[in-house]
Amino acid sequence: MKLVWKLLRQHISVPQFAGFFFANLVGMVIILLGVQFYNDTQAIYQSEDSFMKDDYLIVNKKIGTVTTITGQSNTFSDSEMADAASQPFVQKIGAFSSSSFDVRASFDIQGFARFSTDLFFESVPDDFVDVKTEEWNYVAGSASLPIILPKDYLDLYNFGYAQSRNMPKLSEGILGALKLKIDIDGNGYQDSYEGQIAGFSSRLNTILVPQAFMDYANSRYTENGEVLHTRLIMQVNNPTDERITTYLQDNNYETDQDKLDASKTTFLLRIIVAVVMSVGLVICILAIYILMLSIYLLVEKNSTKLENLLLLGYSPAKVSRPYQLLTVGLNILVLILAFALLLVVRGIYLGMFADFFPDFTSPTLLPAVIVGVVLLVVVSILNIIAVHRKVMSIWNRKD
């Protein structure tokens, strides 16, 4: 074995192996950083305040002067909803159901404030509600009613109304503990419910009640039980698809341009991450190829001496082992340094995330660890097999 190591040291090209080492290190860092960055940003995608969520568009009919004068309806018919659902860019679609009855809400914070106001309710299918809670359900006849408020409403109160009147600021937790008195009047019925704020939505800018309650309430408090759909919510495949804009213009529909722009930004960010990871993978593959070529050249330079060692009784496995250990050792060193650089870069961008998203909690390094170990194992196995096959070719040649 010592003879093989001596032969190996005589013909090692340090610049050649250094080139492989740094190329493989760059490729490994890019791949691990791409995987970990994508995993870290998923926490932002899923946070309540994030603009980088699934691509949902809220669509309504445009209301203009002619619509106001003529009294033209701005609701969606069944055929219009079916047409929207059939569009190739739509993954899933739901409709907002509006209340057709009078609603009044009041609550009293003893010693602080008393509120009473007229309200309206809307509902969407539960799949589109971004607040996940076990309280989001309703059984017909129950006096308990869960409600989801827009987060914008709370911000408007805290930083506008309460600020100007020196009234107490209200947190989500405080409001969640309050009980609202909900009075509903319609179709000859007058009922009271105990409202419970189940959460605050960043996606839906309306006062939400469960779809089950809306169906029950419209059938009880309206004469004909008719359900009006004034808006649609669409989950789209690609917010940058030009067909979305064309479809909205052709049908005189409109959507919140800010949300459309944010969805486009999300899509582009995901594309950028995928491209960066692809570049890293290409660099890694090229670096692996350089290593394979270097080992092949090194073995070829020593082919005569290795053949003599084989003739002396050394097995192909023993002759191959030093070369295999060299490649595996280089791969392990590359992985260790790649993780070290990953931690440094990750610490920098996590600090930026914390500045923009105070509630951000960084995920674990498990995805990068798994990918790095898998790459190490796969590349090492390929290197071991390649070296063994090259030595076997010398072994067969001596016969």
N, C-alpha and C positions, 0 to 999 in steps of 0.2 A: 504493500500500500504506500510506503514511504517513497518507493521508486516512482510511482505514478504521480505523487504530489510534486516530486522534484521535476519531473517532465512538464507538469502543468505550469509550475512557476516560471520555467524557462521561456515559455512562449505566450504568456499572458500579455495582452495589449491593454495597458492601463487606460489610455485615452478611449479605446473602444468600449471597455466596460463602464467607464465613467459616463460616456455618452448614453449607453443603455440605461444606466442608473438614473440619471437626471431626466431623461425622456419618460421613463416609466414612472418616476416620482411625480412629474407634472401631470401625466395622464391619470394616475391614481388619485391625486389630490382633486382634480377636476371632477372625477366620477363621484368620489365620496362627498365632496362639497355639494355637488348637484343633488345627490340623494338626500343628504341631511338638510339642505336648504329647503327642498320641496317638502320634506316632512315637517320642518319647523314652521313653514308658512301655512301648513294645513291648520295649525292652531289659530292662525289669524283668519283663515277662510271661514272657520267655524265659529268664531267669536261673534257676539251679538252686535258689536260696533264695527265689524269688518265690512268693507265694500267688496272684498274678494270672496264672494259666496257663489253658490250656484247661480246660473244666469236666468233670473226671473224678470219678466217684463209685465207691467200692469198697463193694459190697453183700454182706452175708452173712446167713444165717438166725440169728434170735435163739436164744440158748442159755439156757434157764431150768431151774428145778428139775425140772419134768416131763421135759424133754429128757434131763437127766442120769440120772434114775431109770430111765426106760424104755429108755434107750439109743437113742433115736430119731436117725436119721442127720441130719446138718446139711449134707450135700452137695446139689448141684443136679443134677437129672435133665436129660436132653436136652429133655424137653417144657417144663420150667420155664425153661431157658435160651432156648428158642425163643419162649416167651411173653414173656420180658423183652425180647428183641430186637425183638419186634413192637410194642412200646409206641411211641406217636407222639413222645414226648419223647426217645427214644434215637436218637442218630446212629450209634453204633458200640458193639459189645459184645464183650467177651472174657472168658475164664474162667481162673481160677487153677488150675493143675494141681499137685497135691501129690505129694511123694515117698512111696512105700510101702516104703521100705527103710531100713536103718540107715546113718547117715552120721557120720563122725568126722573132725574137722579139727585139724591141729596145725601150728604154725610156731615157729621159733626165731630170735630176734634175738640173735645172738651177743654175750654180755656184758651184755645188757640184760634180756631177758625171754623166757620160754618158755610157750607156751600150748597147751592141748589141750582140746577140748570136743566134745560131741555136737551135731550140727546137724540141720537139716531143710532141704530144698530146695523151692522153688516156681518155677513158670514162668508167664509170660503170653505171648500172641502178641507178636511183636517190635514191632508197630505201637504198643503201649501202653508200651513201655520209654522212659523220658525221658532215658536216658544214650545218646548217640549215639557209637558207636565201631566201627571196623572189626574189632576183636577179638571183637565179639559174634556168634560163630558157633561151631558145633561139627560135626565130621565123625565119624560113627559109627566107634568103634574108636580114636579119638585119645586119647592120655593127657593132653592139655592141656585144661583146663576153665576157661573164663572165668566169673567170679562178680561179681554186683553186690550190694553191701551197702546197707542203709538208712543214710542220713546220721545218723539219730537214734542208731544203734548206736555210731557213732564219737564222737558228742557225749557219750553216756552213759559211754563208756570214759574219754575225756579229762577230763571235768569231774566224774566220779563215782568210778569204780573207780581210775583212775590217780592222781587227786588225793588220795584217802584213803590210798593205799599208797605214795606218793612214787615212783611209777613214771613212766617217760618218756612224754610226750605224743606221740601219733602223728598225723602229717598225712596227708592224702589221697595226697600224692605218695610218702611213705615206704611206706605200705601198698600202693600200686599197684606198687611195685618188689619187694614180698615175694612169695615163692612158698609157697603152702600145700600141705601134704600132705593129700590127701583120700582117706580109706579108706571104701569102700562094701562092705557085706555084705548079701547077700540071695539067696534062691532057690538056695543052694549055691555062689554065686560070691563071691569076695573079690578086689576089684581096688583098685589105688591110682591116683590121678590127681594131676597137678600143677595146683593151683588158682592162677589169676591174677586178682587183683581188677581188674576192668575199669572200675569207677567206683562212685559212690555216688548212690543215688536219693533224691530228696526226695518223689517221688510215691508210691512203693510201699514200704510198711513190711514188707519180708520179704527173705529171702535168695534171690536170683534166679539161675537158671541158664538157658541158652538152651532154648527150647521143643524144639529138635531133640534136645538131650541128655536132657531129661525123657522124651520119647517113647521114646528108645533105652533109658534106664535102667529105666523101668517095665516094658518088655518083657523086659529081661534079669534084673532082680533081684526081680521079683515073680512069684508062681506063675501067676496068670491074666493078668498084664499090664494089669490094670484101672487106669484113670486116674480119680482122684477130683477133682471140682471143688468146692472148699469156699467159694469166693468168686467174685464177678463184678466186672468193672470196666466201667463204662459211661461213654461220652462223651455228654453230654446237650446239647440245644439251648439250653435256658434253665433254669438251676438254681432260678429263682424259680417255676417252674411248679408249681402246687398239685397237679397230677396225680402228681408224683413222690412227694410225701409220702403221698398217698392210696394209691398203688400199694404202697409199702413197708409201710404199716399193714395193708392188706387181705391181704397175703401173709406177714405176720409176718417181714418183712425189716428190717434196720437198716443204717445207714451212719454214718460218722464225722460227727457234727453240725458239728464245727469246719470240716471241709472243705466241707460244704454251705454253711455261713455264708460262708466265704471265696469260694466260687463265686458266691454271691449278691452279695457285695460287688464282685467283678470285673464282673459283669453290670451292676450299677447304675453303676459308674464309667464303663463304656463308654457307657451311655445318657446320663449327664450330659455327657460330652464331645461326643456327637452333638447334644444339645440346645443346648449352648453354641455350637457351630459353626453350627447352624441359626439361632440368634438373630443371630449375627454376619453371616450371609449376608443375613438380612432387613434388618438395619440398612444393610448395604452397598447393597442394592437400592433402599431408600428414599433413601439419599444420592445414588445415581446418578440417581434420578428427580428429586430436588431440583435437581441440576446441569442435567439436561435441560430442566427447566421454567425455570430461570434463564436458560439460553442462549436458549430460545425467546422468553422475554419480552424479553431484550436485543436479539435480532434483530428482534422485532416493533416495539420502540420505534424502531429505526433503519430500519424497512422503507422509508420514503419516501426517506431519504438513500441507502440501499443501492440502491434502484431507480434513483436518479439516477446512482450510480456505474456501474451496469450499462449505463445508457443512454450514458454517456460512453465505454464501450468496455472497462471492466473485466470480465474473465471471471468466471463464478460461482466457479471454483476460487480465484482471487485474493481475491475478496470473502469466501469462506468461511475462508481460511487463518488469519487472526488469531484467529477464534473457536475453530477447531480446535486451534491451538497453545496457546491459553489452557487449554482443557479437558485436553489431553494433559499440559501442564506441571503443572497442579494434581494430576492423577493420579500423575505421577512423584514429585512432592513428598510426596504422601500415602504412597506405597509406601516411600520412603526413611525417613520418620519412623516408619512402622509397623515397619520392620525394626529401627530403633534402639530403639523401645520393646520389641519382642520380645526383643532381646538382653538388655535390663535385666531383664525379668520372668523370662526363661529362666535367667539367672544366679542368680536368687533360688531358684527351685524346684530347679535342679540341685544347689545347695548342700545343700538338704534331702535330695535323693535320695542324695547322697554320705554324709550322716550315717547314713541308715538302711541303705544298701547300699554298703559300702566298696568292693566290686569293680565297682561300676556304671561303665560307660564310655558317655559321652554320644554319641549318633549325630550325623550331620552335619545342617546346616541345609538340605540339598538339598530335602526335601519342601516346606518353607515357601517357599523361593526359587522353586521351580517353580510352586506355587500362586499366589504373588504376581505373578510375571511373566505367567502365563496370565490372571489377573484384569485386570492392567494392559492387556494387549494386547486382550482382549475388550472391556473397557469403553471403551478409547480408540477402537477400531474403531466401536463403536456410536455414540459421541459424534460421530466424524467423519462417519459416514453421516447421522446425524440433522441436523447442522448443514448439510451439503451439500443434503439434501432440502429444508430450510427455505429456503435461499437460492434453490434451483431453483424453489420455489413462487413466490418474488418475481419471479424471472426470467420465469417463464411468465405471471405476472399482468401484467407490463408489455406483453406482446404483446396 
